[in-house]
Amino acid sequence: MPGAVSRRAVETPLRRIAGDFASDAIAMAGLALLCAIIAAALLAPFISPQNPYDLSQLDVMEGRLPPGSPAPHGVYWLGTDDQGRDMLSAILYGLRISLGVGVVATGFALVIGLVMGLTAASMGGRMEALIMRVVDIQLSFPAILIALILLAVLGQGTGKIVLALVTVQWAYYARTVRSAALVEQRKEYMEAARGLGLRPARIVFRHLLPNCLPPMIVVATVQVASAIALEATLSFLGLGLPITEPSLGLLIANGYQYLLSGKYWISFFPGIALVCTILSINLVADQLRDVLNPRLQR
């Protein structure tokens, strides 16, 4: 019986969240688009007509072919870039890199922000003042400026751009967690836990942290889109990923110089993929905000 009750208690919020999503056509469209993008990225090695990293499959003589041109493997549905890579294959592989960088950077930043925010709210005093002053100083600078400075020092590479994105993002989570934790600490269940003499660690992890997670889920979802956009911007400027690991931003940059010559497809289709990815994530995040915040539920 206790197990059944526990499962029922978990299933009810999940069922409510699923029902709220199903009732919003725009949110469902965004979720379907996001699922399709993630599936395409994960299945890229199996569904791509060409491996854009395999030099033996590339032919410079087939560079900058327009969409619909014949290809050895069939048709270049989205054309080719200046190196002869099939744009459809390059976009699918670029989605893998862009999504991977965004999710990994957001995950690390979320963990660091949770620790720092909970530490500031729980300990208070000088520790809280120190952490929040560091957060205020970092948030006073534009995120892209901090990332540009770090990458100018560190250089290009997947690990380096993840480090730059984590450094940029963790302060958002720290401030959000601290604010949510301060609100929760004033509630009766927290006073009851302290009155029962529970250990501080148990109060934080069993009572405080679970009630701070809903706003963090929304912030994390939005920050995934922000991380993908920032990585694309840095790669476009030549400070992000190397040419051997073309993300969507780098694919857009590769075709920028050919726009005036009429070869629009080299930048246009990766740009469309980037916009659709960010838009779908933001649509899902917007609905999550409505679902997880009772004040915003319709």
FENLINZI-V271461 format. One record per backbone hydrogen bond with DSSP energy under -0.5 kcal/mol. CO is the residue of the C=O (numbers start at 1). NH is the residue of the N-H. E is the energy in kcal/mol with one decimal. If there is no record, write none. Layout:
co={CO:CO}
nh={NH:NH}
e={E:E}
This chain:
co={1:2:3:4:5:6:7:8:9:10:11:12:13:14:15:16:17:18:19:21:23:24:25:26:27:28:29:30:31:32:33:34:35:36:37:38:39:41:43:43:44:50:51:53:54:55:59:60:62:65:66:69:71:74:75:76:76:76:79:81:81:85:86:87:88:89:90:91:92:93:94:94:95:96:97:98:99:100:101:102:103:104:105:106:107:108:109:110:111:112:113:114:115:116:117:118:119:119:120:124:124:125:126:127:128:129:130:131:132:133:134:135:136:138:142:143:144:145:146:147:148:149:150:151:157:158:159:160:161:162:163:164:165:166:169:169:170:171:172:173:174:175:176:177:178:179:180:181:182:183:184:187:188:189:190:191:192:193:194:199:200:201:202:202:203:203:204:207:208:209:209:212:213:214:215:216:217:218:219:220:221:222:223:224:225:226:227:228:229:230:231:232:233:234:234:235:240:242:245:247:248:249:250:251:252:253:253:255:256:258:258:259:262:263:264:264:265:267:268:269:270:271:272:273:274:275:276:277:278:279:280:281:282:283:284:285:286:287:288:289:292:293:293:294}
nh={5:6:7:8:9:10:11:12:13:14:15:16:17:18:19:20:21:22:23:24:25:28:29:30:31:32:33:34:35:36:37:38:39:40:41:42:43:44:46:47:48:52:54:55:57:58:62:63:65:80:69:76:74:71:77:68:69:79:87:64:84:81:90:91:92:93:94:95:96:97:98:248:99:100:101:102:103:104:105:106:107:108:109:110:111:112:113:114:115:116:117:118:119:120:121:122:123:124:124:127:128:129:130:131:132:133:134:135:136:137:138:139:140:141:146:147:148:149:150:151:152:153:154:155:161:162:163:164:165:166:167:168:169:170:172:173:174:175:176:177:178:179:180:181:182:183:184:185:186:186:187:191:192:193:194:195:196:198:197:203:204:205:206:207:207:208:209:211:212:212:213:216:217:218:219:220:221:222:223:224:225:226:227:228:229:230:231:232:233:234:235:236:237:239:240:238:157:245:247:251:252:253:254:255:256:256:257:258:259:261:263:262:264:266:267:268:269:271:272:273:274:275:276:277:278:279:280:281:282:283:284:285:286:287:288:289:290:291:292:293:294:296:297:297}
e={-2.8:-2.5:-2.5:-2.4:-2.2:-1.7:-2.7:-1.9:-0.8:-1.5:-3.0:-2.2:-2.6:-2.6:-2.4:-2.5:-2.3:-2.5:-1.5:-1.4:-0.6:-2.2:-2.2:-2.4:-2.6:-2.7:-2.4:-2.4:-2.6:-2.2:-2.3:-2.7:-2.5:-2.5:-2.2:-2.5:-2.3:-1.0:-1.4:-2.1:-2.0:-0.8:-1.6:-0.9:-1.6:-1.2:-1.9:-1.8:-0.8:-2.0:-1.4:-3.3:-1.5:-2.3:-1.5:-3.0:-0.8:-1.2:-2.5:-2.4:-1.5:-1.6:-2.5:-2.4:-2.0:-2.3:-2.3:-2.3:-1.3:-1.6:-2.7:-0.6:-2.8:-2.1:-2.7:-2.3:-2.7:-2.5:-2.3:-2.0:-2.3:-2.3:-2.4:-2.3:-2.0:-2.3:-2.7:-2.6:-2.3:-2.5:-2.8:-2.7:-2.2:-2.3:-2.3:-2.5:-2.4:-0.5:-1.5:-0.8:-1.2:-2.1:-2.7:-2.5:-2.5:-1.8:-2.0:-2.2:-2.6:-2.4:-2.3:-2.6:-0.9:-1.5:-1.7:-2.3:-2.4:-2.2:-2.3:-2.6:-2.0:-1.3:-3.2:-2.5:-2.1:-2.0:-2.0:-2.1:-2.3:-2.5:-2.3:-1.7:-2.2:-2.2:-1.4:-1.0:-2.3:-2.2:-2.0:-3.1:-2.2:-2.2:-2.4:-3.0:-2.4:-1.6:-2.2:-2.3:-0.6:-0.8:-1.8:-1.7:-2.6:-2.0:-2.3:-2.3:-1.8:-1.8:-1.2:-2.3:-2.4:-2.5:-2.6:-0.5:-1.3:-2.6:-3.5:-0.8:-0.8:-1.3:-0.8:-1.0:-2.4:-1.5:-2.3:-2.8:-2.1:-2.1:-2.6:-1.7:-1.2:-2.0:-2.8:-2.2:-2.4:-2.7:-2.7:-2.2:-2.1:-2.5:-2.6:-2.3:-1.7:-2.6:-0.9:-1.0:-1.1:-1.8:-0.6:-2.1:-2.1:-2.0:-2.0:-1.1:-0.6:-0.7:-0.6:-1.2:-1.3:-0.5:-1.6:-1.7:-1.7:-0.8:-1.2:-2.8:-1.1:-1.8:-2.2:-2.2:-2.3:-2.5:-2.6:-2.0:-2.3:-2.7:-2.4:-2.0:-2.2:-2.2:-2.0:-2.5:-2.3:-1.7:-2.4:-2.2:-1.4:-2.3:-2.9:-1.1:-0.7:-1.6:-0.6:-0.7}
